[in-house]
């Protein structure tokens, strides 16, 4: 992949895009470096956000949505990919989260508060409904959060 490198205040050259790897699954996640920093012990870290749009598939109940177990999500990847393809988005089963590649246009009216139905839930937040679909008569919604999904990662020895 070709990307524009940048220099920091120490004149080191860095690639603004990196790949975050889940060592257990071997899955990869393309990320953008938001910031580089070091600990007092000299360890190098990066603050990352996903290059593509993070998404989540949830069961669409009457006035709220319900989280799914990982096994349930795996069974819905095909129907979710088809629903996203209708919007010209490509579903990616990446490390740590699902992502969708493509352009999503929205305006302020499209933003909603995600309510999980739990009192004082930290999972409640703002998001955008990306797609809806049904599987075996059950309604599901694919959404993306408004706030960026951030990761803190250690820098590999090779940079």
C-alpha positions in Angstrom: 0.0 0.0 0.0 1.2 3.4 -0.8 0.8 6.2 1.7 2.3 9.5 2.5 4.9 9.3 5.3 5.3 12.1 7.8 8.0 13.3 10.1 7.7 14.0 13.8 9.5 16.6 15.9 12.6 14.2 16.2 12.8 14.1 12.4 11.9 10.4 12.3 9.8 9.4 9.3 6.6 7.3 10.0 3.9 5.8 7.9 0.5 7.3 9.0 -1.2 3.9 8.3 -0.4 0.7 10.2 -1.8 -2.7 10.5 -3.0 -3.9 14.0 -2.7 -7.7 14.3 -4.7 -9.9 16.7 -2.1 -12.5 17.6 -4.7 -15.1 18.6 -6.9 -15.0 15.5 -4.3 -13.7 13.0 -6.8 -11.2 11.8 -5.6 -7.7 10.8 -7.1 -4.2 11.1 -6.0 -1.3 9.0 -5.5 1.8 11.2 -4.5 5.4 11.1 -1.9 6.6 13.6 -3.5 9.5 15.6 -0.5 9.9 17.9 2.8 8.3 18.9 4.1 8.4 22.5 6.5 6.8 24.9 6.2 5.6 28.4 8.6 6.6 31.1 10.1 3.1 30.8 10.9 3.9 27.1 8.2 1.7 25.5 6.8 3.1 22.3 3.0 3.2 21.8 0.6 4.5 19.2 -3.0 5.7 19.5 -4.9 4.3 16.5 -8.3 4.6 14.9 -9.7 2.3 12.3 -9.1 3.3 8.6 -12.5 1.9 7.7 -15.8 2.4 9.4 -16.3 0.3 12.5 -19.7 -1.4 12.5 -21.7 -3.5 14.9 -24.6 -5.9 14.1 -27.4 -5.8 16.7 -30.8 -7.4 17.1 -33.5 -4.7 16.5 -36.1 -5.0 19.2 -39.1 -2.6 19.4 -37.6 0.5 21.0 -34.1 -0.7 21.7 -31.3 -2.8 20.3 -29.8 -5.9 21.8 -26.1 -7.0 21.7 -25.3 -10.3 20.1 -22.9 -13.1 21.1 -19.8 -13.6 18.8 -21.3 -16.9 17.5 -24.5 -15.1 16.5 -22.6 -12.4 14.7 -20.6 -15.0 12.7 -23.9 -16.5 11.4 -25.1 -13.1 10.3 -22.1 -12.1 8.2 -23.6 -13.2 4.9 -26.9 -11.4 5.3 -25.2 -8.3 6.7 -22.7 -8.2 3.8 -25.6 -8.3 1.4 -27.4 -5.5 3.2 -24.2 -3.4 3.2 -23.5 -4.2 -0.5 -26.8 -2.5 -1.4 -25.3 0.7 0.0 -22.0 0.0 -1.8 -20.2 -0.9 1.4 -17.9 -3.9 1.8 -18.1 -5.8 5.0 -14.7 -6.9 6.5 -14.3 -9.4 9.3 -11.2 -7.7 10.8 -9.4 -8.0 14.1 -11.1 -6.7 17.2 -14.2 -5.4 15.3 -16.1 -5.6 12.1 -15.5 -2.8 9.6 -17.1 -1.6 6.4 -15.2 -0.1 3.5 -16.8 2.6 1.4 -18.4 6.0 1.7 -21.3 6.5 4.0 -23.1 9.8 3.6 -25.3 11.1 6.5 -26.6 14.2 8.0 -27.6 15.2 11.6 -31.1 13.7 11.3 -29.5 10.3 10.7 -27.8 10.3 14.1 -29.6 8.4 16.9 -29.0 7.5 20.5 -28.3 3.8 20.8 -30.3 2.5 23.7 -29.5 -0.9 25.0 -32.3 -0.9 27.6 -30.0 -1.1 30.5 -30.3 1.7 33.2 -27.2 4.0 33.2 -25.5 1.8 30.5 -22.1 2.8 29.4 -22.9 1.1 26.1 -25.5 3.8 25.2 -24.1 6.2 22.7 -24.7 8.0 19.4 -24.6 6.2 16.1 -25.8 6.0 12.6 -27.9 3.2 11.2 -26.0 1.9 8.2 -28.3 -0.9 7.1 -31.2 -3.1 8.2 -31.9 -6.7 7.3 -33.8 -9.8 8.4 -32.5 -13.3 9.0 -35.0 -16.1 9.7 -37.7 -13.5 10.5 -35.6 -11.7 13.1 -34.8 -8.0 12.4 -31.2 -6.7 12.7 -29.6 -3.4 12.3 -26.0 -2.5 11.3 -24.8 0.7 12.9 -21.6 2.7 13.2 -20.7 4.8 16.3 -20.2 8.5 15.9 -17.2 8.5 18.2 -14.1 7.0 16.7 -13.0 3.6 17.9 -9.6 4.0 19.4 -6.9 1.5 20.2 -3.6 1.9 22.1 -0.9 -0.5 20.8 2.7 -1.1 21.4 5.0 -0.5 18.5 6.7 -3.7 17.0 10.5 -3.8 17.0 10.5 -3.3 13.2 8.5 -0.1 13.6 
